Amino acid sequence: MDPSHTDQWRTQGAPAAHVLWDMVTGPMPRGLLGVGDPDVHCIDGRWTTFLGGFSTGFRNRLYRASVAPGGSPRGPWRIDADPRGRAAALAPDPPRGSWDAAGMHTPSYVPPSGGNGARLYYTGRASLRHYGPRSRYAIGFLEYRDGRWQRHPMPVLEGTPPRSSVLEPFVIYTDGRYRMWYQANPHEIGPGELPDYELRCTESVDGVHDWSPPVTFADSSEGFFDNAIAPCGDGWVMLLARGSDLHATPGLPAQGLWWITASRPSADRRDWSSPQRLLDTDAAGTPEWMARGTYGPALSFADPTSTRATVHVTGTRAAPRWPRLILRQLLRCRRPPVPAPFYLAVGGIEVDLGDASDHGNSPHPTRKPDGIRPTRRTR
């Protein structure tokens, strides 16, 4: 690998990646088949992550995990459990026939702001299909009131043709407004399809009504799937993820994470620096649990005065070698994983963003990140 193109993580010696939950090798809390999309925050002095999870009852729900007081975002993490010791969902399932009845995904936490309680924005799925032309997603939220998370009955953001689905919200409260980055697409891609993702940004005073006309933050030629943002020093850092190769589709753009910086959390891409590679999951030596890419990043700083960050991601595993995997699991007295179209894990890496101040706040580049290909369907 050309050193000039080595990602930030490897440039710093590739500090050991750690796995929190893994569909294939575990551990996995009772009652869950898989988890993803970590959203990490320090709440009342305790590190907390909100997650999307797939239950053993085949339901997509939202969950919470936390670290013991005084711990770091590296963990160890424990998912909230019910009295039976099974993972406890944050809220009841939506009513049948509702806009999110088929599942709740991709949480984004906003602390109490603007006179409102804490909120958890999420992607809701109305369709039985997770992906393909018949899939459909919108964005809504839970609000913490009277000691529990309560579901707002209607979506706050819906797609319009030709991008009929909106998903992957990341929301902050800034300048007296709720600012949301999100993905808009025709539908969630399925086997044989290449990405057609567009990251947009919109804002609202109350976070419910009158969202501003969306602006394009990253167009489909860049291939970015979702993002995360956090303050760092005197500025801000944003992570951008490509979305991973869920279906082993030939010709996907280069996978991994990129990072950009700005002096403020602007909705205008021109205020941000050029994307730099933070993590190249296509490179040799990438841990198996994220060998087919990452998405759903979370960025946290154990010491708010430090530039050393923990980056949590959802990783898509390399395809299991089933005979070897089953034998290994049986030798360890563990059950083989449930058959699934793909296998996910949640883990993290450590990286120092100490040169963020040198990263610059240059205008939005005309040269796109490497690995972009025109959107099309493979045959």
C-alpha positions as a LaTeX table, in Angstrom:
\begin{tabular}{lrrr}
\hline
Residue & $x$ (\AA) & $y$ (\AA) & $z$ (\AA) \\
\hline
Met1 & 0.00 & 0.00 & 0.00 \\
Asp2 & 1.25 & 3.43 & $-0.90$ \\
Pro3 & 1.96 & 5.18 & 2.45 \\
Ser4 & 0.45 & 8.38 & 1.10 \\
His5 & $-2.88$ & 6.56 & 0.77 \\
Thr6 & $-2.76$ & 4.69 & 4.07 \\
Asp7 & $-5.78$ & 5.40 & 6.23 \\
Gln8 & $-5.52$ & 7.35 & 9.47 \\
Trp9 & $-6.06$ & 4.27 & 11.64 \\
Arg10 & $-3.22$ & 2.33 & 10.04 \\
Thr11 & $-0.94$ & 5.37 & 9.97 \\
Gln12 & $-1.23$ & 5.34 & 13.78 \\
Gly13 & $-0.31$ & 1.67 & 13.99 \\
Ala14 & $-3.84$ & 0.23 & 13.74 \\
Pro15 & $-4.60$ & 0.19 & 17.49 \\
Ala16 & $-6.43$ & $-3.02$ & 18.35 \\
Ala17 & $-10.03$ & $-3.07$ & 17.15 \\
His18 & $-12.48$ & $-4.43$ & 19.71 \\
Val19 & $-15.76$ & $-6.25$ & 19.15 \\
Leu20 & $-18.75$ & $-5.59$ & 21.40 \\
Trp21 & $-21.46$ & $-7.76$ & 19.84 \\
Asp22 & $-21.14$ & $-10.19$ & 16.93 \\
Met23 & $-23.86$ & $-12.22$ & 15.19 \\
Val24 & $-21.41$ & $-15.01$ & 14.37 \\
Thr25 & $-18.97$ & $-15.40$ & 17.24 \\
Gly26 & $-20.81$ & $-13.52$ & 19.98 \\
Pro27 & $-21.27$ & $-12.33$ & 22.52 \\
Met28 & $-24.93$ & $-11.57$ & 21.89 \\
Pro29 & $-27.39$ & $-10.70$ & 24.66 \\
Arg30 & $-30.29$ & $-13.06$ & 25.32 \\
Gly31 & $-33.28$ & $-12.23$ & 23.18 \\
Leu32 & $-31.27$ & $-10.69$ & 20.33 \\
Leu33 & $-29.99$ & $-12.11$ & 17.06 \\
Gly34 & $-28.04$ & $-8.97$ & 16.12 \\
Val35 & $-27.52$ & $-5.29$ & 16.85 \\
Gly36 & $-26.22$ & $-2.31$ & 14.88 \\
Asp37 & $-26.11$ & 1.46 & 14.43 \\
Pro38 & $-24.53$ & 2.45 & 17.76 \\
Asp39 & $-25.22$ & 6.04 & 18.86 \\
Val40 & $-22.88$ & 6.88 & 21.75 \\
His41 & $-23.26$ & 9.71 & 24.29 \\
Cys42 & $-22.17$ & 10.58 & 27.80 \\
Ile43 & $-25.45$ & 11.07 & 29.69 \\
Asp44 & $-25.34$ & 12.21 & 33.32 \\
Gly45 & $-21.69$ & 11.20 & 33.50 \\
Arg46 & $-22.27$ & 7.69 & 32.17 \\
Trp47 & $-21.45$ & 6.42 & 28.69 \\
Thr48 & $-24.60$ & 5.25 & 26.96 \\
Thr49 & $-25.25$ & 3.86 & 23.51 \\
Phe50 & $-28.55$ & 3.47 & 21.74 \\
Leu51 & $-28.81$ & 0.62 & 19.26 \\
Gly52 & $-31.08$ & $-0.92$ & 16.69 \\
Gly53 & $-31.56$ & $-4.63$ & 17.31 \\
Phe54 & $-33.17$ & $-7.68$ & 15.72 \\
Ser55 & $-34.92$ & $-9.79$ & 18.33 \\
Thr56 & $-35.30$ & $-13.56$ & 18.47 \\
Gly57 & $-38.97$ & $-12.81$ & 17.76 \\
Phe58 & $-37.83$ & $-11.31$ & 14.42 \\
Arg59 & $-38.69$ & $-7.72$ & 15.33 \\
Asn60 & $-36.55$ & $-4.62$ & 14.75 \\
Arg61 & $-36.54$ & $-2.60$ & 17.98 \\
Leu62 & $-34.49$ & 0.04 & 19.77 \\
Tyr63 & $-32.28$ & $-0.79$ & 22.76 \\
Arg64 & $-29.92$ & 0.89 & 25.19 \\
Ala65 & $-26.57$ & $-0.21$ & 26.61 \\
Ser66 & $-24.35$ & 1.51 & 29.15 \\
Val67 & $-20.94$ & 1.38 & 30.78 \\
Ala68 & $-20.47$ & 1.31 & 34.54 \\
Pro69 & $-20.03$ & 4.76 & 36.12 \\
Gly70 & $-16.46$ & 5.94 & 35.67 \\
Gly71 & $-15.93$ & 3.71 & 32.62 \\
Ser72 & $-14.83$ & 4.73 & 29.14 \\
Pro73 & $-16.60$ & 4.49 & 25.77 \\
Arg74 & $-14.46$ & 1.44 & 25.04 \\
Gly75 & $-16.59$ & $-0.52$ & 27.51 \\
Pro76 & $-17.42$ & $-3.07$ & 28.75 \\
Trp77 & $-21.01$ & $-2.44$ & 27.72 \\
Arg78 & $-24.18$ & $-4.02$ & 29.10 \\
Ile79 & $-27.53$ & $-3.92$ & 27.28 \\
Asp80 & $-30.53$ & $-3.16$ & 29.49 \\
Ala81 & $-32.33$ & $-6.37$ & 30.41 \\
Asp82 & $-35.80$ & $-7.25$ & 31.64 \\
Pro83 & $-36.44$ & $-9.30$ & 34.80 \\
Arg84 & $-35.94$ & $-12.50$ & 32.79 \\
Gly85 & $-32.49$ & $-11.40$ & 31.70 \\
Arg86 & $-33.48$ & $-10.75$ & 28.09 \\
Ala87 & $-32.66$ & $-7.55$ & 26.21 \\
Ala88 & $-35.32$ & $-4.94$ & 27.03 \\
Ala89 & $-36.61$ & $-2.75$ & 24.19 \\
Leu90 & $-36.87$ & 0.98 & 24.88 \\
Ala91 & $-40.49$ & 1.22 & 23.77 \\
Pro92 & $-43.40$ & $-1.05$ & 22.83 \\
Asp93 & $-43.79$ & $-2.10$ & 19.21 \\
Pro94 & $-45.66$ & 0.44 & 17.05 \\
Pro95 & $-49.35$ & $-0.24$ & 16.36 \\
Arg96 & $-50.21$ & $-2.53$ & 13.48 \\
Gly97 & $-50.66$ & $-0.60$ & 10.24 \\
Ser98 & $-48.67$ & 2.42 & 11.40 \\
Trp99 & $-45.91$ & 4.09 & 9.39 \\
Asp100 & $-43.23$ & 2.25 & 11.43 \\
Ala101 & $-45.10$ & $-0.98$ & 12.18 \\
Ala102 & $-42.52$ & $-3.20$ & 10.49 \\
Gly103 & $-39.57$ & $-2.01$ & 12.56 \\
Met104 & $-37.59$ & 0.74 & 14.27 \\
His105 & $-33.96$ & 1.31 & 13.24 \\
Thr106 & $-30.95$ & 3.68 & 13.48 \\
Pro107 & $-31.44$ & 5.73 & 16.68 \\
Ser108 & $-30.06$ & 9.27 & 17.08 \\
Tyr109 & $-30.17$ & 10.79 & 20.58 \\
Val110 & $-30.68$ & 14.49 & 21.28 \\
Pro111 & $-30.49$ & 15.67 & 24.92 \\
Pro112 & $-33.25$ & 17.91 & 26.35 \\
Ser113 & $-33.27$ & 20.99 & 24.12 \\
Gly114 & $-35.47$ & 23.95 & 23.27 \\
Gly115 & $-37.83$ & 23.25 & 26.15 \\
Asn116 & $-38.41$ & 19.67 & 24.98 \\
Gly117 & $-37.45$ & 16.41 & 26.63 \\
Ala118 & $-34.68$ & 14.12 & 25.43 \\
Arg119 & $-35.47$ & 12.64 & 22.03 \\
Leu120 & $-34.47$ & 9.59 & 20.10 \\
Tyr121 & $-34.97$ & 10.08 & 16.37 \\
Tyr122 & $-35.12$ & 6.85 & 14.39 \\
Thr123 & $-35.88$ & 5.28 & 11.04 \\
Gly124 & $-39.25$ & 3.57 & 10.83 \\
Arg125 & $-40.11$ & 0.91 & 8.29 \\
Ala126 & $-43.63$ & 0.50 & 6.93 \\
Ser127 & $-42.81$ & $-2.28$ & 4.46 \\
Leu128 & $-42.26$ & $-5.95$ & 5.24 \\
Arg129 & $-39.32$ & $-5.80$ & 2.86 \\
His130 & $-36.04$ & $-4.59$ & 4.35 \\
Tyr131 & $-34.57$ & $-3.81$ & 0.93 \\
Gly132 & $-35.43$ & $-3.69$ & $-2.74$ \\
Pro133 & $-38.00$ & $-1.60$ & $-4.65$ \\
Arg134 & $-40.82$ & $-2.50$ & $-2.24$ \\
Ser135 & $-39.01$ & $-1.22$ & 0.84 \\
Arg136 & $-40.09$ & 2.10 & 2.36 \\
Tyr137 & $-38.65$ & 4.12 & 5.26 \\
Ala138 & $-39.47$ & 7.38 & 7.06 \\
Ile139 & $-38.14$ & 9.20 & 10.15 \\
Gly140 & $-39.83$ & 9.80 & 13.50 \\
Phe141 & $-38.88$ & 10.01 & 17.17 \\
Leu142 & $-39.41$ & 8.89 & 20.74 \\
Glu143 & $-39.46$ & 11.50 & 23.53 \\
Tyr144 & $-38.57$ & 10.84 & 27.15 \\
Arg145 & $-41.53$ & 11.94 & 29.30 \\
Asp146 & $-42.89$ & 10.80 & 32.65 \\
Gly147 & $-40.01$ & 8.40 & 33.14 \\
Arg148 & $-40.31$ & 6.49 & 29.88 \\
Trp149 & $-39.73$ & 6.75 & 26.13 \\
Gln150 & $-42.95$ & 7.66 & 24.35 \\
Arg151 & $-43.48$ & 7.33 & 20.61 \\
His152 & $-44.56$ & 10.35 & 18.56 \\
Pro153 & $-47.43$ & 8.94 & 16.48 \\
Met154 & $-46.53$ & 10.40 & 13.08 \\
Pro155 & $-43.31$ & 10.61 & 11.07 \\
Val156 & $-41.56$ & 13.98 & 11.01 \\
Leu157 & $-39.88$ & 13.38 & 7.65 \\
Glu158 & $-40.97$ & 11.32 & 4.65 \\
Gly159 & $-39.44$ & 10.84 & 1.23 \\
Thr160 & $-40.79$ & 12.04 & $-2.08$ \\
Pro161 & $-40.26$ & 10.50 & $-5.54$ \\
Pro162 & $-37.82$ & 9.69 & $-6.91$ \\
Arg163 & $-36.23$ & 9.35 & $-3.44$ \\
Ser164 & $-39.18$ & 7.83 & $-1.63$ \\
Ser165 & $-37.28$ & 6.61 & 1.42 \\
Val166 & $-35.53$ & 8.67 & 4.09 \\
Leu167 & $-33.45$ & 7.02 & 6.78 \\
Glu168 & $-30.26$ & 7.15 & 8.88 \\
Pro169 & $-31.05$ & 10.37 & 10.79 \\
Phe170 & $-28.30$ & 12.10 & 12.75 \\
Val171 & $-29.71$ & 15.02 & 14.74 \\
Ile172 & $-28.15$ & 17.75 & 16.87 \\
Tyr173 & $-29.58$ & 20.87 & 18.50 \\
Thr174 & $-27.66$ & 23.99 & 17.50 \\
Asp175 & $-28.39$ & 27.68 & 16.92 \\
Gly176 & $-31.85$ & 27.24 & 18.44 \\
Arg177 & $-32.86$ & 24.56 & 15.95 \\
Tyr178 & $-32.89$ & 20.81 & 15.46 \\
Arg179 & $-30.52$ & 20.05 & 12.59 \\
Met180 & $-30.85$ & 16.68 & 10.89 \\
Trp181 & $-28.58$ & 14.95 & 8.43 \\
Tyr182 & $-30.24$ & 11.98 & 6.75 \\
Gln183 & $-30.07$ & 9.73 & 3.72 \\
Ala184 & $-32.57$ & 9.87 & 0.86 \\
Asn185 & $-32.81$ & 7.06 & $-1.67$ \\
Pro186 & $-35.26$ & 5.45 & $-4.10$ \\
His187 & $-35.21$ & 2.33 & $-1.88$ \\
Glu188 & $-32.75$ & 0.39 & 0.24 \\
Ile189 & $-30.47$ & $-1.45$ & $-2.17$ \\
Gly190 & $-30.77$ & $-5.21$ & $-2.53$ \\
Pro191 & $-28.60$ & $-7.94$ & $-4.06$ \\
Gly192 & $-27.09$ & $-6.89$ & $-7.38$ \\
Glu193 & $-27.71$ & $-3.16$ & $-6.90$ \\
Leu194 & $-25.14$ & $-0.42$ & $-6.50$ \\
Pro195 & $-25.68$ & 2.54 & $-4.14$ \\
Asp196 & $-27.82$ & 5.53 & $-4.97$ \\
Tyr197 & $-27.45$ & 7.42 & $-1.69$ \\
Glu198 & $-27.81$ & 11.14 & $-1.15$ \\
Leu199 & $-27.05$ & 12.75 & 2.21 \\
Arg200 & $-29.24$ & 15.76 & 2.93 \\
Cys201 & $-29.61$ & 18.25 & 5.76 \\
Thr202 & $-32.69$ & 20.03 & 7.08 \\
Glu203 & $-33.66$ & 21.88 & 10.26 \\
Ser204 & $-36.69$ & 22.77 & 12.36 \\
Val205 & $-37.32$ & 24.98 & 15.38 \\
Asp206 & $-39.30$ & 22.37 & 17.30 \\
Gly207 & $-37.87$ & 19.25 & 15.62 \\
Val208 & $-41.35$ & 18.14 & 14.57 \\
His209 & $-42.90$ & 20.60 & 12.12 \\
Asp210 & $-41.86$ & 23.02 & 9.39 \\
Trp211 & $-38.59$ & 21.39 & 8.39 \\
Ser212 & $-36.62$ & 23.58 & 6.02 \\
Pro213 & $-36.23$ & 22.60 & 2.37 \\
Pro214 & $-33.41$ & 20.03 & 2.43 \\
Val215 & $-29.99$ & 20.84 & 1.07 \\
Thr216 & $-27.76$ & 18.20 & $-0.47$ \\
Phe217 & $-24.75$ & 17.56 & 1.75 \\
Ala218 & $-23.24$ & 14.69 & $-0.26$ \\
Asp219 & $-24.59$ & 13.70 & $-3.65$ \\
Ser220 & $-24.95$ & 10.17 & $-4.99$ \\
Ser221 & $-21.59$ & 10.27 & $-6.77$ \\
Glu222 & $-19.83$ & 10.21 & $-3.39$ \\
Gly223 & $-21.62$ & 7.10 & $-2.19$ \\
Phe224 & $-21.87$ & 8.08 & 1.47 \\
Phe225 & $-24.53$ & 6.20 & 3.42 \\
Asp226 & $-24.61$ & 7.97 & 6.78 \\
Asn227 & $-22.63$ & 10.18 & 9.15 \\
Ala228 & $-21.84$ & 11.14 & 12.74 \\
Ile229 & $-20.64$ & 14.44 & 14.15 \\
Ala230 & $-19.03$ & 15.60 & 17.41 \\
Pro231 & $-17.18$ & 18.66 & 18.76 \\
Cys232 & $-13.39$ & 18.32 & 18.84 \\
Gly233 & $-11.18$ & 21.06 & 20.26 \\
Asp234 & $-12.31$ & 24.39 & 18.84 \\
Gly235 & $-14.13$ & 22.80 & 15.92 \\
Trp236 & $-16.20$ & 19.87 & 14.79 \\
Val237 & $-15.44$ & 16.48 & 13.24 \\
Met238 & $-17.78$ & 14.52 & 10.99 \\
Leu239 & $-17.44$ & 10.87 & 10.06 \\
Leu240 & $-18.85$ & 9.67 & 6.75 \\
Ala241 & $-19.50$ & 5.99 & 6.02 \\
Arg242 & $-20.07$ & 4.26 & 2.70 \\
Gly243 & $-22.64$ & 1.71 & 3.85 \\
Ser244 & $-20.85$ & $-1.68$ & 3.57 \\
Asp245 & $-21.21$ & $-4.51$ & 1.08 \\
Leu246 & $-24.17$ & $-6.30$ & 2.63 \\
His247 & $-24.93$ & $-8.50$ & $-0.37$ \\
Ala248 & $-21.42$ & $-9.21$ & $-1.77$ \\
Thr249 & $-22.21$ & $-7.13$ & $-4.86$ \\
Pro250 & $-19.39$ & $-6.69$ & $-7.40$ \\
Gly251 & $-18.32$ & $-3.15$ & $-8.26$ \\
Leu252 & $-19.23$ & $-1.35$ & $-5.05$ \\
Pro253 & $-17.33$ & 1.87 & $-4.22$ \\
Ala254 & $-14.36$ & 1.65 & $-1.87$ \\
Gln255 & $-15.57$ & 0.90 & 1.65 \\
Gly256 & $-14.71$ & 2.34 & 5.06 \\
Leu257 & $-14.85$ & 5.69 & 6.86 \\
Trp258 & $-13.85$ & 9.23 & 5.89 \\
Trp259 & $-13.59$ & 12.33 & 8.09 \\
Ile260 & $-14.01$ & 16.04 & 7.55 \\
Thr261 & $-13.74$ & 19.06 & 9.85 \\
Ala262 & $-15.30$ & 22.51 & 10.21 \\
Ser263 & $-15.31$ & 25.37 & 12.68 \\
Arg264 & $-19.06$ & 24.87 & 13.29 \\
Pro265 & $-21.63$ & 22.12 & 12.58 \\
Ser266 & $-22.70$ & 23.69 & 9.31 \\
Ala267 & $-25.33$ & 22.30 & 6.96 \\
Asp268 & $-23.34$ & 23.82 & 4.08 \\
Arg269 & $-20.79$ & 21.35 & 2.71 \\
Arg270 & $-18.60$ & 24.23 & 1.52 \\
Asp271 & $-17.78$ & 25.00 & 5.16 \\
Trp272 & $-16.18$ & 21.57 & 5.61 \\
Ser273 & $-12.73$ & 20.28 & 4.67 \\
Ser274 & $-11.95$ & 17.71 & 2.00 \\
Pro275 & $-12.71$ & 14.07 & 2.96 \\
Gln276 & $-9.75$ & 12.08 & 4.24 \\
Arg277 & $-9.66$ & 8.31 & 4.69 \\
Leu278 & $-10.03$ & 7.32 & 8.34 \\
Leu279 & $-10.56$ & 3.58 & 7.85 \\
Asp280 & $-10.00$ & 1.49 & 4.72 \\
Thr281 & $-11.88$ & $-1.77$ & 5.18 \\
Asp282 & $-10.81$ & $-2.96$ & 1.71 \\
Ala283 & $-7.16$ & $-3.09$ & 2.82 \\
Ala284 & $-5.40$ & $-6.31$ & 3.77 \\
Gly285 & $-5.44$ & $-7.09$ & 7.46 \\
Thr286 & $-8.88$ & $-5.62$ & 8.16 \\
Pro287 & $-10.51$ & $-7.54$ & 11.03 \\
Glu288 & $-12.94$ & $-10.16$ & 9.74 \\
Trp289 & $-15.92$ & $-8.66$ & 11.58 \\
Met290 & $-15.80$ & $-5.53$ & 9.38 \\
Ala291 & $-14.10$ & $-6.92$ & 6.28 \\
Arg292 & $-17.02$ & $-6.01$ & 3.99 \\
Gly293 & $-17.33$ & $-2.44$ & 5.19 \\
Thr294 & $-18.82$ & $-0.35$ & 7.97 \\
Tyr295 & $-21.73$ & 2.00 & 8.55 \\
Gly296 & $-23.61$ & 3.62 & 11.44 \\
Pro297 & $-20.52$ & 5.31 & 12.94 \\
Ala298 & $-20.41$ & 6.93 & 16.38 \\
Leu299 & $-17.69$ & 9.31 & 17.55 \\
Ser300 & $-16.85$ & 9.87 & 21.23 \\
Phe301 & $-14.07$ & 11.39 & 23.31 \\
Ala302 & $-13.50$ & 9.91 & 26.79 \\
Asp303 & $-11.61$ & 13.08 & 27.70 \\
Pro304 & $-13.34$ & 16.14 & 26.21 \\
Thr305 & $-10.01$ & 18.01 & 26.24 \\
Ser306 & $-8.28$ & 15.25 & 24.25 \\
Thr307 & $-8.29$ & 14.51 & 20.54 \\
Arg308 & $-8.13$ & 10.74 & 21.07 \\
Ala309 & $-11.44$ & 9.30 & 19.90 \\
Thr310 & $-13.28$ & 6.02 & 20.09 \\
Val311 & $-15.08$ & 5.28 & 16.85 \\
His312 & $-17.83$ & 2.67 & 17.06 \\
Val313 & $-19.24$ & 1.16 & 13.87 \\
Thr314 & $-21.50$ & $-1.52$ & 12.54 \\
Gly315 & $-19.32$ & $-3.92$ & 10.61 \\
Thr316 & $-20.40$ & $-6.33$ & 7.90 \\
Arg317 & $-18.56$ & $-9.62$ & 8.24 \\
Ala318 & $-16.81$ & $-11.55$ & 5.53 \\
Ala319 & $-19.01$ & $-14.48$ & 4.48 \\
Pro320 & $-18.67$ & $-17.30$ & 7.04 \\
Arg321 & $-17.07$ & $-20.56$ & 5.96 \\
Trp322 & $-19.90$ & $-22.67$ & 7.25 \\
Pro323 & $-18.31$ & $-26.12$ & 7.79 \\
Arg324 & $-15.39$ & $-24.60$ & 9.68 \\
Leu325 & $-17.63$ & $-22.20$ & 11.60 \\
Ile326 & $-20.10$ & $-24.90$ & 12.69 \\
Leu327 & $-17.27$ & $-27.17$ & 13.84 \\
Arg328 & $-15.64$ & $-24.33$ & 15.77 \\
Gln329 & $-18.90$ & $-23.39$ & 17.46 \\
Leu330 & $-19.65$ & $-26.99$ & 18.42 \\
Leu331 & $-16.17$ & $-27.42$ & 19.88 \\
Arg332 & $-16.85$ & $-24.36$ & 22.01 \\
Cys333 & $-20.27$ & $-25.74$ & 23.02 \\
Arg334 & $-21.97$ & $-22.84$ & 21.25 \\
Arg335 & $-24.87$ & $-22.86$ & 18.84 \\
Pro336 & $-24.13$ & $-21.97$ & 15.22 \\
Pro337 & $-25.53$ & $-18.57$ & 14.15 \\
Val338 & $-29.02$ & $-18.33$ & 12.72 \\
Pro339 & $-28.92$ & $-18.32$ & 8.89 \\
Ala340 & $-29.16$ & $-14.74$ & 7.60 \\
Pro341 & $-28.57$ & $-12.87$ & 4.32 \\
Phe342 & $-25.62$ & $-11.08$ & 5.98 \\
Tyr343 & $-23.88$ & $-10.98$ & 9.34 \\
Leu344 & $-23.20$ & $-7.85$ & 11.38 \\
Ala345 & $-21.11$ & $-6.90$ & 14.37 \\
Val346 & $-20.68$ & $-3.78$ & 16.48 \\
Gly347 & $-17.17$ & $-2.83$ & 17.51 \\
Gly348 & $-14.76$ & 0.03 & 17.78 \\
Ile349 & $-11.34$ & 1.41 & 16.97 \\
Glu350 & $-9.21$ & 4.03 & 18.67 \\
Val351 & $-7.81$ & 6.91 & 16.63 \\
Asp352 & $-6.16$ & 10.23 & 17.43 \\
Leu353 & $-7.62$ & 13.23 & 15.64 \\
Gly354 & $-4.91$ & 15.50 & 17.00 \\
Asp355 & $-4.16$ & 16.88 & 13.58 \\
Ala356 & $-7.80$ & 17.92 & 13.12 \\
Ser357 & $-6.73$ & 21.54 & 13.40 \\
Asp358 & $-4.33$ & 20.95 & 10.51 \\
His359 & $-6.97$ & 19.14 & 8.50 \\
Gly360 & $-8.20$ & 22.53 & 7.42 \\
Asn361 & $-11.55$ & 24.01 & 6.58 \\
Ser362 & $-10.97$ & 24.11 & 2.86 \\
Pro363 & $-13.86$ & 24.50 & 0.43 \\
His364 & $-15.81$ & 21.47 & $-0.69$ \\
Pro365 & $-13.48$ & 19.65 & $-3.11$ \\
Thr366 & $-14.27$ & 19.12 & $-6.74$ \\
Arg367 & $-12.37$ & 15.81 & $-6.62$ \\
Lys368 & $-14.54$ & 13.14 & $-5.01$ \\
Pro369 & $-13.25$ & 10.45 & $-2.63$ \\
Asp370 & $-11.72$ & 7.46 & $-4.36$ \\
Gly371 & $-13.70$ & 4.48 & $-5.54$ \\
Ile372 & $-16.78$ & 6.20 & $-6.96$ \\
Arg373 & $-18.58$ & 4.52 & $-9.81$ \\
Pro374 & $-21.78$ & 5.52 & $-11.60$ \\
Thr375 & $-24.93$ & 4.19 & $-9.99$ \\
Arg376 & $-26.34$ & 1.24 & $-11.88$ \\
Arg377 & $-27.69$ & $-2.25$ & $-11.43$ \\
Thr378 & $-25.28$ & $-5.12$ & $-12.04$ \\
Arg379 & $-26.30$ & $-7.99$ & $-14.23$ \\
\hline
\end{tabular}
